[in-house]
């Protein structure tokens, strides 16, 4: 555990899509701040590897396989985490997927996959986690949306639609769950240097450099840039903040 970072001691967190990229950085940061962390990912070997890395620092972690598109798997994963680590205090909905291409070139099969992972996935995890949080009278839900959901993004029409949907879904949950002392907030990354982004842009040479040039801070985001914002929303420092949307984009997008 990093010195001086103890906001989450005694808390149990689950982070989806945490085998790599932004999810992995979030899981590592929550563990550094004292949380016990479950790393849930369809890439179970990657999830276990991340859990081992966290465990090597002295924190407690659990890696498990989870396909977020399945409500049954979500329910089973939550049951396993709570059996092994304890009641879940923090849910981070991070798992996502996209295929970058103009909407007219999208197939219905692509729509279904994008919607299932990016929108139905968080719905499934919330459905599995919220009843326990309500019963305990506490909880933090942080969902990773995207600036694509706030301002649109060429080649990401369905993805942007899902991410916008998560903002509306989260704001509504925040209203419904405030009486239970459950905070629901959203973090919107701008372009972030991950394997997923590099894969999506593999056939578009020069796009990443152009993205970086368009960002006022003149660089792509790093996964660690998002982790601090999530840790804030997961901690008691955000106890009076709910239904909020925070863009972490190096100044690329700014709310009016």
C-alpha positions in Angstrom: 0.0 0.0 0.0 1.4 3.4 -1.0 2.3 5.6 1.9 -0.3 8.1 2.9 -3.0 6.6 0.7 -5.5 4.9 3.0 -8.9 6.2 2.0 -10.2 2.8 1.1 -8.9 0.6 3.9 -11.5 -2.0 4.9 -13.4 -1.6 1.6 -14.1 -4.3 -1.0 -14.1 -3.3 -4.7 -14.9 -5.1 -7.9 -13.6 -3.7 -11.2 -14.7 -5.1 -14.5 -12.4 -5.3 -17.5 -9.5 -5.0 -15.2 -7.0 -7.4 -16.9 -5.4 -4.5 -18.7 -5.6 -0.9 -19.7 -7.7 1.6 -17.7 -9.4 -1.2 -15.6 -6.0 -2.5 -14.5 -4.8 0.9 -13.5 -8.0 1.5 -11.6 -7.7 -1.8 -9.7 -4.0 -1.1 -8.9 -4.9 2.4 -7.5 -7.8 1.1 -5.4 -5.5 -1.5 -3.9 -2.8 1.1 -3.3 -5.4 3.1 -1.3 -6.2 0.0 0.9 -9.1 -1.7 -0.8 -9.4 -5.4 -1.4 -10.0 -5.7 -5.1 -11.7 -8.3 -7.3 -10.4 -8.1 -10.9 -13.2 -9.4 -13.2 -12.5 -9.9 -16.9 -13.4 -12.2 -19.7 -9.6 -12.7 -20.0 -9.3 -14.8 -16.9 -5.6 -15.3 -17.2 -5.0 -11.6 -17.4 -7.3 -11.0 -14.4 -5.4 -13.5 -12.3 -2.1 -12.0 -13.4 -3.3 -8.6 -12.3 -4.5 -10.0 -9.0 -1.1 -11.6 -8.4 0.7 -8.4 -9.1 -1.6 -6.6 -6.6 -1.1 -9.4 -4.0 2.7 -9.1 -4.4 2.4 -5.6 -2.9 0.7 -7.0 0.3 -2.8 -6.1 -0.7 -5.6 -8.7 -1.1 -6.9 -9.3 -4.6 -9.0 -11.9 -6.4 -8.9 -12.6 -10.2 -12.0 -14.1 -11.8 -13.5 -14.7 -15.2 -16.6 -12.7 -16.1 -18.5 -12.1 -19.3 -20.4 -8.9 -18.4 -23.0 -9.6 -21.0 -24.4 -12.4 -18.9 -26.6 -11.5 -15.9 -26.1 -15.1 -14.5 -22.3 -14.7 -14.6 -22.6 -11.3 -13.0 -24.7 -12.7 -10.1 -22.3 -15.6 -9.7 -19.3 -13.3 -9.7 -20.7 -11.0 -7.1 -21.6 -14.0 -4.9 -18.0 -15.4 -5.3 -16.4 -12.0 -4.4 -18.6 -11.5 -1.4 -17.9 -15.0 -0.2 -14.1 -14.6 -0.5 -13.5 -10.9 0.2 -16.6 -9.7 1.9 -19.6 -7.4 1.1 -18.9 -5.2 -1.9 -18.6 -1.5 -1.2 -17.4 -0.3 -4.6 -18.4 -1.3 -8.1 -16.4 0.1 -11.0 -18.1 -0.6 -14.4 -15.1 -0.4 -16.8 -15.4 -3.3 -19.3 -15.9 -2.0 -22.8 -15.3 -2.8 -26.5 -15.6 -1.0 -29.8 -15.1 -1.3 -33.5 -14.3 2.0 -35.2 -16.0 2.4 -38.6 -18.7 4.6 -40.1 -22.2 3.7 -39.0 -23.3 2.9 -42.5 -20.6 0.1 -42.5 -21.7 -1.3 -39.1 -23.5 -4.7 -39.2 -26.3 -5.6 -36.8 -23.9 -8.1 -35.3 -21.5 -5.4 -34.4 -24.3 -3.3 -32.9 -25.3 -6.2 -30.7 -21.8 -6.8 -29.4 -21.2 -3.2 -28.7 -24.5 -2.8 -26.9 -24.1 -6.0 -24.9 -20.7 -5.2 -23.6 -20.9 -1.4 -23.2 -24.5 -0.9 -22.0 -26.0 -4.2 -20.9 -22.8 -5.1 -19.0 -23.1 -2.3 -16.5 -26.8 -2.9 -16.2 -26.0 -6.6 -15.3 -23.4 -5.6 -12.7 -25.6 -3.0 -11.1 -28.5 -5.4 -10.9 -26.3 -7.9 -9.1 -24.6 -5.5 -6.7 -27.3 -3.0 -5.7 -29.6 -5.1 -3.6 -26.7 -5.9 -1.2 -25.7 -2.2 -1.1 -29.3 -1.2 -0.3 -29.5 -3.7 2.5 -26.2 -2.4 4.0 -27.1 1.2 3.5 -23.9 2.2 1.7 -22.1 1.9 -1.6 -20.2 3.5 -4.4 -20.8 2.9 -8.1 -18.5 4.4 -10.6 -19.1 3.8 -14.3 -16.6 4.5 -17.0 -18.4 6.2 -19.9 -16.6 8.2 -22.5 -16.4 11.7 -23.9 -17.7 10.0 -27.1 -21.0 9.8 -25.1 -20.9 13.5 -24.3 -19.9 15.0 -27.6 -20.0 12.2 -30.2 -17.0 10.6 -32.0 -16.6 9.8 -35.7 -16.7 6.1 -36.4 -18.2 5.3 -33.0 -21.9 5.9 -33.4 -23.3 2.9 -31.5 -20.5 3.0 -28.9 -21.2 6.7 -28.3 -24.9 6.0 -28.0 -24.2 3.3 -25.3 -21.8 5.6 -23.4 -24.4 8.4 -23.5 -27.0 5.9 -22.3 -24.7 5.1 -19.3 -24.7 8.7 -18.3 -28.5 8.9 -18.2 -28.8 5.5 -16.5 -26.3 6.6 -13.8 -28.0 9.9 -13.1 -31.3 8.0 -12.7 -29.7 5.4 -10.4 -28.2 8.3 -8.4 -31.6 9.7 -7.8 -33.2 6.3 -6.9 -30.3 5.2 -4.6 -29.4 8.4 -2.7 -31.8 7.5 0.1 -29.8 4.3 0.6 -26.5 6.3 0.9 -25.3 4.9 -2.4 -23.4 7.3 -4.6 -23.4 6.8 -8.4 -21.0 8.8 -10.5 -19.5 8.7 -14.0 -16.0 9.2 -15.3 -15.6 10.0 -19.0 -12.1 9.4 -20.5 -10.9 11.2 -23.5 -8.6 9.5 -25.9 -6.5 7.2 -23.7 -3.4 5.2 -24.8 -4.5 1.6 -24.3 -4.2 -1.6 -26.3 -7.9 -1.2 -27.2 -7.3 2.2 -28.7 -4.2 1.2 -30.6 -6.0 -1.9 -32.0 -9.0 0.2 -33.1 -6.7 2.7 -34.8 -4.3 0.1 -36.3 -5.6 0.7 -39.9 -5.5 4.5 -39.5 -1.9 5.6 -39.4 -1.3 9.1 -38.0 -4.6 9.3 -36.2 -3.1 8.9 -32.7 -0.6 11.7 -33.3 -3.4 13.9 -34.7 -5.5 13.1 -31.6 -2.6 14.1 -29.3 -2.1 17.4 -31.2 -5.8 18.3 -30.8 -5.6 17.9 -27.0 -4.7 21.1 -25.2 -2.3 19.2 -23.0 -0.7 17.8 -26.2 -0.7 14.1 -25.2 -3.0 11.1 -25.0 -4.3 10.2 -21.6 -2.7 7.3 -19.7 -4.7 4.7 -17.8 -3.3 6.1 -14.6 -4.8 9.5 -15.4 -8.2 8.0 -14.9 -7.5 6.0 -11.8 -7.2 8.9 -9.4 -10.7 10.2 -10.4 -12.2 6.8 -9.8 -10.5 6.5 -6.5 -12.0 9.9 -5.5 -15.5 8.8 -6.4 -14.9 5.4 -4.6 -13.8 7.2 -1.4 -15.5 9.1 1.4 -14.1 12.3 -0.1 -17.1 12.1 -2.6 -19.8 11.3 0.0 -21.9 14.3 -1.0 -21.3 13.9 -4.8 -23.7 11.8 -6.8 -25.1 11.9 -10.3 -21.9 13.7 -11.5 -20.0 13.3 -14.8 -16.3 14.0 -14.8 -14.4 14.3 -18.0 -10.7 13.4 -17.9 -9.5 14.4 -21.4 -6.6 16.8 -21.1 -8.9 19.7 -21.9 -10.1 18.2 -25.2 -13.8 18.5 -24.1 -15.0 21.0 -21.7 -18.6 21.4 -20.3 -20.3 24.7 -20.7 
